[in-house]
Amino acid sequence: MAHYLHIFMLMHMPASLPFMYLSPCVLPSKLKHISLITNIIIMNGSHIYANGSGEENYADFFVPVYSSSEVLEKLNWRKRTEEQKPYKAMYSSWIGGITLDQALMVIPIDDHMVHRGHGVFDTTMIMNGYLYDLDSHLDRFLKSALNAKIFPPYPPKTLRNILVQLVAASKCKKGSIRFWLSAGPGNFLLTFTGIAKPIFYAVVIEQNLHQLSEGVKIITSTVPIKPSKFATMKNVNYLPNVFAKMEAEEEGVYSSIWIDEKGYVAEGPNANVAFISNNKELVFPLSDKILEGCTSKRLQLLAQKLVEKGVLKSVCSRHITLKEAKNSAEMMYVSSLLPILPIIEWDKQCIGDGMVGELTMILSDLMWEDINSGPEARRICVPYNLGE
């Protein structure tokens, strides 16, 4: 009986124990095909047998069945033991409210956004207690939803109100809010026929957003660019974007740029791009493979001030070839949370003199001034005392 003591302990051990190593023991007769176990390892409640050389034997991998309370205990254990995430609050129309508990920030596995990629999303900045340019991002979000044939569970004003209340509940003063619209849960089929309604999710993320003044290096992506229909819709099918970013990181640089099939510059994996030409023209690439950028549109408007002062010659959107782009005086990424990031090298070729451009930083100053003290129409003051 002593030989079976460890097996008894294994089968009756509390599920809450994260792992345990047990000493050698002999298996019962029905498991005689493995006569000696030198280690029994319990990882997250699942039992892995290891042989004398320390190799794991998954032939006898026992998976526990948890009760609802044990699942919640496990989720809370992971939250306590893993590195703290900066997720301050989540809204889900699936539950009809907000949770501040990271362990409960989950979505159904049969949600079509999870297993079919049928969902859209957007992001906006929280800066010093204000939501910056939320309405522009919400408009783009709803346009993406329409193109994805997903119809929101609430009207636009309600969605906006939910996002403001979510930030208020989070108490986050600096960071971002990301929001998604999914075709919804209900089955594992390709289409969502029969599903009651789409689901709206949102998460507040605390981040130390600040002006970026150091230049980065990039490459031309070899990952195929997305077709126009999908490139111009901000949907969750981001595998090409992920590969384009990974490709750059594997080359030891920050990110990459896509070139369309006509040879014109398109965009980066998660940012638009802009150039300062040698005659001080601010150029935004024109392509049907580019997602309409809210920050790019705002920057084009703000940059007109520099045209009026004679600092810039003009601001325009036009086709720009790879050769012309690489010969620009200055270059930058433009995106919601950057919002401007200088680019100093492309495919090991310096942009301009290889230094962060003066006009790039002037444009960056304009953007940050707008973020911190721009018109009220662009900045929503978050009512953090709501409900107190």
Secondary structure, DSSP 4 states (H G I P E B T S, - for coil): -GGGHHHHHHHHS-TT--EEEE--EE--GGGTTS-EESEEEEETTEEEEE-TTS-EEEEEEE-----HHHHHHHHHHHHHHSPPP-EEEEEETTTTEEE--GGG----TT-HHHHT--EEEEEEEEETTEEESHHHHHHHHHHHHHHTT---SS-HHHHHHHHHHHHHHHT-SEEEEEEEEE--SS-SSSS-TT----EEEEEEEE-------S-EEEEE--SPPPPHHHHTS-BS--HHHHHHHHHHHHTTSSEEE-B-TTSBB---SS-EEEEE-TTSEEEEE--TTSPPPHHHHHHHHHHHHHHHTTSSSEEEEE--BHHHHHT-SEEEEE-TTS-EEEEEEETTEESTTSS--HHHHHHHHHHHHHHHH--TTTEEEP-TTTT-
